[in-house]
Amino acid sequence: MNQKYQNLVGAYVGSVFQLEKRLWDITDAEALQRPIPGKWSTVELVAHLADFEPLFADRMKRVIAGDATSLVPGDEDKFAATLHYQTRSLVRDLEIIRSIRLQMARILTNMDENCWGKIGHHMVKGPLTLEEILNGINYHIPHHLPFLVDKRRALGLPEIYPGQG
């Protein structure tokens, strides 16, 4: 696999560890708090991430397998309203994210390099190559990391785990 794709897959897996670094010491009680009015709790934010991981993996698998005639979007507002985010397990949802990303990294690393150019048809965004899909997915966790830092700050927790930076 060429360096560009190795970097894409590395960023895909690496963002899980960036997420875990911001959750290493948070207690269950702290994770349930909404320290910033109008914003999700930490448990809700991680539940959101966990609910989209299977959707993202399905998109990539269907493109790789050549069965991507229509890639369905997810509705984050409907998911949050109906999937009981505040009752979820932070640990279990992190396991889901990590497991899916590690499984997909193995698939992406071992697939034929021609698959990166295969196209799926997203119902909202239109035609996308596998590379474009993964670039979009790679934005998701990093997009939410500053929100976790804000929550940690509002709870009086350190922004990073000891030994970092």
N, C-alpha and C positions, 0 to 999 in steps of 0.2 A: 504494500500500500504506500502510495507516495506521501510525502511530508505534509502536504496540505490536508489530506484526509486524516492522517494521523493526528494532526492538530485539532481538527474538528471533533474527532472521537475523544481525544484527550480533554478538550473543553467540556464535552458532554458528560464525561465521568467526573471530571474535576469539580464541576459545580455542585455535585452531591456533597463532596467533602467540604466545600466552602459553606454550604448550608449547615452541615453538621457542626462546623466550627462555631457557628452562631447559636447553637442549641445545646452545647455540651453540658452546661451547668444549670439549665433552667428547670425549676421544679414544676410538678404538675399544677400546683396552685398558680404559679406565675404564668404558665403557659395558657391557662384559662382566662386570665385577666385581659381586659381591653383597656390598656393604660392610655390609649389615644382615642378620645371620643370619636365615634363614627367609623372606626377602623376595626378590622378583624383582630381577634386574639391570635396569639402564636399558633395555637392548636388549629384554628380555622384557616390560617394562612398555609400551614403545612398540609392540612386536609385538601385544600384547593390544589396544591402542587401534586399531591398523591393521586387525586382524581383525574388529573390531566395526563399523568405518565402513561397509563394504559392506552389512552386515546392516541398519544403521540407515537407510542410503540406500534400500535395497530397501523397507523398511517405509513410508517416506515416499512413495516413488514409487508404490507399490501403493495407498496411501490416496488420493493425488492422482488416480490413474487410475481409481479406483473398483473396484479388483481386490483388496481387502484383507479377504477373508472370514476369513482366518486368518493372523495375524502370528506367525511362529515365533520362540521365544526362542533365544538362543545359550547354550551351556554353557561358561563361561570356563575351568572346570577341565579339561574335555575338550580344549578348544582348546589350552590351555597344555601339556597332557600329550602331545599328538600332533602339533602343528604346528611343532615344532622352533624354539621361540622363541629359544633361546640361539644359534642359528646364523643368525639373521636379520640383515639390514642395517638399521641405524638410519636411514640416509639414505633408503633405498628405502621403508621403512615410513612415514617422515615425508612423503615425496612422495605416498604413497597417501592418507594422512589429508588433506593439503592439497588434493590434486586432487579428491577426493570432496566435501569441504566446499565448495570453490569452485564445483564443478558444481552441487551441490544448492542453494547460495545463489542461483545464477542462476535455477534452476527455481523456487524458492520466491518469489523477487522478481517473477518474470514470470507466475506462475499467477493464475488467477481468485481473488479474495479469499474467495469462498465455500468454497474448498477447505480453509480452516483449520478449518472445522466438520465436515468429512467424518470418518467413523469407520472405524477398523480394529479388528479383534477379535484382541487379543493372547491367546495360548493360556494365559498365566498371569495377566496383569493385567486381562483382560477388555476391554470396549469402551473405546477411546481415540480422541479427536479428533486430527487432525494437530497442532494446537497443543499438546496434552498430550504427544504423542510427541516433538515438538521440544523442549519443556521438559525432558523426561527425558533426551534426548540431550545437551542443553546442560549437564547435570550431570556427564556422564561424564569429560571431560578435566579440568575443574576439580577433580573428586574426586581425581584422580590427581596433580595438581600438587604437593601437599604431600609426597607420597612421593618425587617427584623432588628436591625441596628437601632432604629428609632424606638421600637418597643423596649428593647433592652435598656436603652438610655432612660426612658420614661419609668422603668421599673427600678432604676438605680443599679443595674448590673453593668459589669465591664463590657465594652463593645467587642472585644476579641478574647480568645482563650489565652491563658498564660503560655508564654514561649513563642507566641506569634509576634512578628514585627519587632 
